[in-house]
Amino acid sequence: MKKINLAITGCLGRMGQQLIKSSESNKNFKLVALTENNIINKKIAGIKIDLNTEHAFNKADIIIDFTVPRCTLEILKIASKLKKRVVIGTTGFTQKEEDLIKKYSKKIPILKAGNMSLGINLLMYLTEVASKSLNDSYLSKIFEIHHKHKKDHPSGTALMLGKGIADGKNKNFYNLIGRKFLNKKKFPYGKKINFNSIRRGEIIGEHEVTFSSGKEIIRLNHEAFDRALYSDGALTAAKWLEGKKPGLYSMRDLLNFK
C-alpha cells in the first residue's frame, strides 16, 4: 500500500509534537516535511525543520496544520498553488478569515475542525439536537477548561459547541455570541450564549454545554485525558480526505452525522 506523504506545520508545538509521534506509528503515512514560522537549525525524525514554503511542501500529499490563523492562511495560499490537501486544527479565526478559508476550499480539499475528537464531534451533534428540541425559554451557556499554556479563549471547541446551539435554532452564531469570561468560578446565563474559560495546570480539555429553563438544567459534557485523541483524529481526517474533490469538509462529514 502506497503511503501518504505528510507535512506537519507548527512541528515544535504541543500538537505538532504529538502529531509527529502518532504519524510515526501509523502505517498509512510517511512523514516528509516539518515546518515552523522561524528558521531553526534542527532535525526531528531525521527531517530538517523548514519554513512554510513551496519547497517545503512540494513532496507532501497532505498538510496537517495546528498553528495560528495568520500562519494557517499563509499555508493555505501555498497549498492552493501546489494543489495540496489540508487538514486544519487551528482555532480562533475571524469571520473574514473563515471566508478566506472557504475561498481556498474551492481550489483544494480542506477539512477543518475546531476539535478532531470523535467524542467532541458527537457532543456537538447532540448539542445541536438539544438546542433544536428545546424552546426559547431555555437559556444556554458553555464552560471549558484547558491547560495554562493555551492562549485563545474561548477554545475553538467551545465556539464549535456554540455554533451547534445556533444551528439548532437556525440562527447566525456570530449574532448569538455573548460575554466571554476568563477564570471565573461562576458565570451567568444570558439572552445570548455566554462562555467561561478556565486556564490552569496541564488539563487537556473539558467542555460542558448547559441549558436551563429556570425549572430544570440539562448538561452535556466531555472530558479528554490523552492528547493522542486529537492527533489520531487528525490523521484519520487526513486519510479520509484522500481522493476528495475541492471543498470545505468537517469531522461531521467524516463521521457521516446527518
C-alpha positions as CSV (number, residue, x, y, z in Angstrom):
1,M,0.0,0.0,0.0
2,K,1.4,3.4,-1.0
3,K,1.9,5.7,2.0
4,I,0.5,9.2,2.1
5,N,3.3,11.8,2.2
6,L,2.6,14.0,5.2
7,A,3.7,17.5,6.2
8,I,3.2,18.8,9.7
9,T,3.3,22.6,10.4
10,G,4.0,24.1,13.8
11,C,6.1,21.0,14.4
12,L,7.6,22.2,17.7
13,G,4.2,23.0,19.3
14,R,2.4,20.6,21.6
15,M,0.1,19.3,18.9
16,G,2.9,19.3,16.3
17,Q,5.0,17.1,18.6
18,Q,2.0,14.8,19.2
19,L,1.3,14.5,15.5
20,I,4.9,13.5,14.8
21,K,4.6,10.8,17.4
22,S,1.3,9.5,16.1
23,S,2.3,9.6,12.5
24,E,5.5,7.5,13.1
25,S,3.3,4.7,14.4
26,N,0.6,5.0,11.7
27,K,1.3,2.7,8.7
28,N,-0.8,5.0,6.3
29,F,1.7,7.9,6.4
30,K,5.3,8.8,5.6
31,L,6.5,12.0,7.2
32,V,8.2,14.1,4.6
33,A,8.1,17.7,5.9
34,L,8.2,19.6,9.2
35,T,7.8,23.4,9.3
36,E,7.9,26.3,11.8
37,N,7.5,30.0,11.4
38,N,11.1,30.8,12.3
39,I,14.4,29.3,11.0
40,I,15.5,26.6,13.4
41,N,18.7,24.6,12.8
42,K,17.3,21.3,14.0
43,K,16.1,17.9,12.8
44,I,13.3,15.8,14.1
45,A,12.8,12.2,12.9
46,G,15.7,12.8,10.5
47,I,13.8,15.7,8.8
48,K,15.2,19.2,8.8
49,I,12.7,21.8,10.0
50,D,11.9,24.2,7.3
51,L,9.9,27.4,6.8
52,N,6.4,27.4,5.2
53,T,7.5,27.5,1.6
54,E,6.6,25.8,-1.7
55,H,9.8,23.9,-1.5
56,A,8.9,22.5,2.0
57,F,5.5,21.3,0.9
58,N,6.4,20.1,-2.6
59,K,6.8,16.4,-1.8
60,A,3.7,16.3,0.6
61,D,0.3,14.9,-0.4
62,I,-1.4,16.5,2.6
63,I,-0.6,19.1,5.2
64,I,-1.8,19.0,8.8
65,D,-1.9,22.4,10.4
66,F,-2.3,23.2,14.1
67,T,-0.8,26.7,14.3
68,V,-2.4,30.2,14.4
69,P,-4.8,31.9,12.0
70,R,-2.2,34.1,10.3
71,C,0.1,31.1,9.7
72,T,-2.7,28.9,8.5
73,L,-3.7,31.4,5.8
74,E,-0.1,31.6,4.7
75,I,0.0,27.8,4.4
76,L,-3.4,27.7,2.5
77,K,-2.0,30.2,0.0
78,I,0.9,27.8,-0.8
79,A,-1.2,24.6,-0.6
80,S,-3.7,26.2,-3.1
81,K,-0.9,26.9,-5.5
82,L,0.6,23.4,-5.2
83,K,-2.9,21.7,-5.1
84,K,-2.2,20.0,-1.7
85,R,-4.9,18.8,0.6
86,V,-5.0,20.4,4.1
87,V,-6.4,19.4,7.5
88,I,-6.9,22.4,9.8
89,G,-7.0,22.1,13.5
90,T,-6.1,25.8,14.1
91,T,-8.7,27.8,16.0
92,G,-9.6,31.4,16.6
93,F,-10.4,32.6,13.1
94,T,-12.3,35.8,12.5
95,Q,-15.3,35.8,10.1
96,K,-13.2,37.4,7.4
97,E,-10.6,34.6,7.8
98,E,-13.3,32.0,7.7
99,D,-14.4,33.5,4.4
100,L,-10.9,33.2,3.1
101,I,-10.7,29.5,4.0
102,K,-14.0,28.9,2.1
103,K,-12.4,30.7,-0.9
104,Y,-9.3,28.4,-0.8
105,S,-11.6,25.3,-0.5
106,K,-12.9,26.0,-4.0
107,K,-9.4,25.1,-5.2
108,I,-8.3,22.3,-2.8
109,P,-9.9,19.8,-0.4
110,I,-9.8,21.2,3.2
111,L,-11.1,19.5,6.3
112,K,-11.4,22.0,9.2
113,A,-12.4,21.2,12.7
114,G,-12.1,23.1,16.0
115,N,-11.6,19.6,17.6
116,M,-10.6,16.3,16.0
117,S,-12.1,14.1,18.7
118,L,-14.9,11.7,17.8
119,G,-16.5,12.3,21.3
120,I,-16.4,16.1,20.9
121,N,-18.0,15.9,17.5
122,L,-20.7,13.7,18.8
123,L,-21.2,16.2,21.7
124,M,-21.6,19.0,19.1
125,Y,-24.2,16.9,17.2
126,L,-26.1,16.3,20.5
127,T,-25.9,20.0,21.4
128,E,-27.5,20.9,18.1
129,V,-30.3,18.3,18.6
130,A,-30.9,19.6,22.2
131,S,-31.0,23.2,21.0
132,K,-33.4,22.4,18.3
133,S,-35.7,20.4,20.6
134,L,-35.8,23.0,23.4
135,N,-37.9,26.1,23.1
136,D,-36.7,29.7,23.6
137,S,-37.4,29.6,27.4
138,Y,-34.2,27.6,27.7
139,L,-31.1,29.7,28.0
140,S,-27.6,28.2,27.3
141,K,-24.0,28.8,28.3
142,I,-20.7,27.0,27.7
143,F,-17.9,26.2,30.1
144,E,-14.4,24.9,29.2
145,I,-11.1,24.1,30.9
146,H,-7.7,23.8,29.3
147,H,-4.0,23.8,30.3
148,K,-2.4,27.1,31.3
149,H,-0.4,27.2,28.1
150,K,-3.4,27.7,25.9
151,K,-3.6,31.3,24.7
152,D,-7.0,31.6,23.0
153,H,-10.3,31.7,24.8
154,P,-13.0,30.6,24.4
155,S,-11.4,27.5,22.9
156,G,-12.2,26.5,19.3
157,T,-14.2,23.6,20.7
158,A,-16.3,25.9,22.9
159,L,-17.0,28.0,19.8
160,M,-17.9,24.9,17.8
161,L,-20.4,24.0,20.5
162,G,-21.8,27.5,20.4
163,K,-22.3,27.1,16.7
164,G,-24.1,23.8,17.5
165,I,-26.6,25.8,19.7
166,A,-27.0,28.4,17.0
167,D,-27.5,25.9,14.2
168,G,-30.2,24.1,16.3
169,K,-32.1,27.4,16.5
170,N,-31.4,28.1,12.8
171,K,-29.7,31.4,13.8
172,N,-26.4,33.1,12.9
173,F,-23.8,32.0,15.5
174,Y,-21.9,35.3,15.4
175,N,-25.1,37.2,16.3
176,L,-25.5,34.9,19.4
177,I,-22.1,35.3,20.9
178,G,-22.5,36.8,24.4
179,R,-20.0,37.6,27.1
180,K,-16.6,35.9,27.3
181,F,-15.3,35.3,30.8
182,L,-11.9,34.0,31.9
183,N,-11.1,32.1,35.1
184,K,-14.5,32.9,36.8
185,K,-15.9,30.5,39.4
186,K,-19.4,31.3,38.3
187,F,-20.9,33.0,35.3
188,P,-24.4,33.8,34.3
189,Y,-26.8,32.7,31.6
190,G,-27.9,35.4,29.1
191,K,-30.1,36.0,26.2
192,K,-27.0,35.3,24.1
193,I,-24.5,32.4,24.7
194,N,-22.0,33.3,27.4
195,F,-18.7,31.5,27.7
196,N,-16.4,30.9,30.6
197,S,-12.8,29.6,30.1
198,I,-10.5,28.3,32.8
199,R,-6.8,28.1,32.2
200,R,-4.8,26.0,34.8
201,G,-2.4,23.2,35.2
202,E,-1.9,20.7,32.4
203,I,-5.6,19.8,31.8
204,I,-6.0,18.6,28.3
205,G,-9.6,19.6,27.8
206,E,-13.1,19.7,29.4
207,H,-16.2,21.1,27.9
208,E,-19.8,21.5,29.1
209,V,-22.9,22.8,27.5
210,T,-25.7,23.8,29.8
211,F,-29.4,24.5,29.0
212,S,-31.7,26.0,31.7
213,S,-35.3,26.9,31.8
214,G,-35.1,28.1,35.4
215,K,-37.0,24.9,36.4
216,E,-34.5,22.4,35.2
217,I,-31.0,22.1,33.9
218,I,-29.7,19.9,31.1
219,R,-25.9,19.3,30.9
220,L,-23.9,17.8,28.1
221,N,-20.2,17.3,28.7
222,H,-16.9,15.7,27.5
223,E,-13.5,15.2,29.1
224,A,-10.3,14.4,27.2
225,F,-7.3,13.0,29.1
226,D,-4.9,11.9,26.3
227,R,-3.7,14.4,23.6
228,A,-3.3,11.4,21.2
229,L,-7.1,11.6,20.9
230,Y,-6.6,14.7,18.7
231,S,-3.6,13.6,16.7
232,D,-5.2,10.3,15.9
233,G,-8.4,12.1,14.8
234,A,-6.3,14.5,12.6
235,L,-4.6,11.5,10.9
236,T,-8.0,9.8,10.3
237,A,-9.2,13.1,8.7
238,A,-6.1,13.2,6.5
239,K,-6.7,9.7,5.3
240,W,-10.4,10.4,4.7
241,L,-9.6,13.5,2.7
242,E,-7.6,11.4,0.2
243,G,-9.3,11.4,-3.2
244,K,-11.9,14.1,-2.2
245,K,-12.9,16.9,-4.5
246,P,-12.1,20.5,-3.6
247,G,-14.5,21.7,-0.8
248,L,-14.7,22.6,2.8
249,Y,-15.3,19.5,4.9
250,S,-15.7,18.8,8.7
251,M,-15.5,15.9,11.1
252,R,-19.2,15.7,10.8
253,D,-18.8,14.8,7.1
254,L,-16.2,12.2,8.0
255,L,-18.4,10.7,10.7
256,N,-21.5,10.9,8.5
257,F,-23.7,12.6,11.1
258,K,-26.9,13.8,9.4
